Amino acid sequence: MIIKGRAIKYGDDINTDVIIPGRYLDLINSEELASHALEDLDPNFFTKFTKGDILVVGKNFGCGSSREQAAMCLKYAGVGALIAKSFARIFYRNAINQGLPIIESSEAVDAIISMDELEIDLYAATIRDKTKNLQFEIQPLPIFIQEILNDGGLICSLKKKLRC
């Protein structure tokens, strides 16, 4: 799986309350939910974001509540992947369940700046900053997680397996 997009960079300790504010948790339309992604962190997010772009964030991304909508709104908005120094444990699992690729790499986060052109190869376990001509080795995702991501999320993966 190869993911290409521009970097949009934010800092540390971004919690689920600013990823998707609580006032939108009752929305059931995926497009409407997505339209509020990160609005309390960056009201101009959608003016710089293009579908497929990659969020590059600091440590402890997704801390706070366990709301699934935080990962859902990023997936529905079209975020291609997330690269962070670290993720909150529950957000990490919610992102995988939604089919949202997430990668931990402090080295990459420190080197990448907003608008760098990135290419992530999950099979080769690399992140390439094409703007700076840098490459970072990452910890390969376990095969079962790669399968979930390839299938589009946990529900799709389970449906596929149950048809076997």
C-alpha positions in Angstrom: 0.0 0.0 0.0 1.5 3.3 -1.1 0.1 6.6 0.1 1.0 9.9 -1.4 0.1 13.4 -0.2 1.2 16.7 1.1 2.1 17.1 4.8 -0.1 19.2 7.1 1.7 19.5 10.4 0.4 20.1 13.9 1.8 19.8 17.4 1.6 17.6 20.5 -1.3 16.4 22.6 -4.1 16.9 20.1 -7.1 15.5 21.8 -10.3 14.0 20.4 -12.3 17.1 21.6 -10.5 19.2 19.0 -10.3 16.5 16.3 -14.1 16.4 16.4 -15.8 18.7 18.9 -18.5 17.2 21.1 -21.2 19.4 19.6 -21.1 17.3 16.4 -21.1 13.8 17.9 -24.8 13.3 17.1 -24.2 13.7 13.4 -24.8 10.5 11.4 -24.0 11.7 7.9 -20.4 11.0 7.2 -19.8 14.0 4.9 -21.3 16.3 7.5 -19.2 14.8 10.3 -16.1 15.1 8.1 -16.7 18.8 7.4 -16.1 19.5 11.1 -12.7 17.7 11.4 -10.2 19.7 13.3 -12.2 22.9 13.2 -11.5 23.7 16.9 -7.8 23.2 16.3 -7.5 24.9 12.9 -10.6 26.7 11.5 -8.7 27.0 8.2 -8.0 23.3 7.9 -10.0 22.7 4.8 -8.5 25.7 3.0 -5.1 24.0 3.1 -6.2 20.4 3.0 -6.6 18.3 -0.2 -8.1 14.8 -0.1 -5.3 12.4 0.4 -3.0 14.7 2.4 -1.1 13.3 5.4 -1.4 14.7 8.9 2.0 14.9 10.6 1.6 15.4 14.3 3.6 15.3 17.6 3.2 13.0 20.5 0.0 11.7 22.1 -2.3 12.3 19.2 -5.9 11.4 19.9 -5.6 11.6 23.7 -8.8 12.4 25.7 -12.0 10.6 25.2 -12.4 7.3 23.3 -14.9 8.7 20.8 -14.7 6.7 17.5 -15.9 9.8 15.6 -12.4 11.3 15.9 -10.9 8.7 13.6 -14.1 8.5 11.6 -14.2 12.2 10.7 -10.5 12.1 9.6 -11.1 9.1 7.4 -14.3 10.5 5.9 -12.5 13.9 5.3 -10.1 12.0 3.1 -6.9 12.1 5.3 -4.5 9.7 3.6 -2.6 8.8 6.7 -1.3 10.1 10.0 2.4 10.2 11.0 3.0 10.9 14.7 5.6 10.6 17.4 3.0 8.7 19.4 -0.8 8.0 19.5 -3.1 7.5 22.3 -3.8 3.8 22.6 -7.6 4.0 22.0 -7.3 6.4 19.1 -4.7 4.1 17.5 -7.1 1.2 17.6 -10.1 3.3 16.4 -8.0 4.5 13.4 -7.1 1.0 12.4 -10.8 -0.1 12.8 -11.7 2.7 10.4 -9.0 1.8 7.9 -7.0 4.9 8.5 -3.3 4.3 8.2 -1.3 5.5 11.2 2.5 5.4 11.5 4.8 6.3 14.5 8.1 7.9 13.6 9.6 10.7 15.7 12.5 11.1 13.2 10.1 11.7 10.3 7.9 14.1 12.4 11.0 16.2 13.4 12.1 16.5 9.7 8.9 17.0 7.8 7.3 20.4 7.5 3.9 21.4 6.2 3.4 21.1 2.4 6.3 18.6 2.0 5.4 16.0 -0.6 5.3 12.6 1.1 5.1 9.0 0.0 4.5 6.2 2.5 5.1 2.6 1.5 3.5 0.4 4.2 4.9 -2.8 2.7 8.4 -1.5 2.4 8.0 0.2 5.8 9.3 3.6 4.6 8.3 7.2 4.5 9.8 9.3 1.8 9.9 13.1 2.0 10.1 13.8 -1.7 10.5 17.6 -1.1 13.7 17.1 0.9 14.8 13.8 -0.7 14.8 12.1 2.7 13.7 8.6 3.6 12.8 7.2 7.0 12.5 3.5 8.0 9.4 2.8 10.0 8.3 -0.2 12.1 6.4 -2.5 9.7 2.7 -2.8 10.6 1.7 -6.4 11.6 0.2 -8.4 8.7 -3.2 -8.5 10.3 -3.3 -4.7 10.6 -2.2 -4.3 7.0 -5.0 -6.6 5.9 -7.5 -4.5 7.9 -6.2 -1.3 6.2 -6.3 -2.9 2.8 -9.9 -4.1 3.3 -10.9 -0.5 4.3 -11.4 -1.1 8.0 -12.3 -3.7 10.5 -16.0 -4.2 9.5 -15.1 -4.6 5.8 -12.3 -7.0 6.7 -14.6 -9.1 8.9 -17.3 -9.2 6.2 -14.7 -10.3 3.7 -13.5 -13.1 6.0 -17.0 -14.3 6.7 -17.7 -14.7 3.0 -14.8 -17.2 2.8 
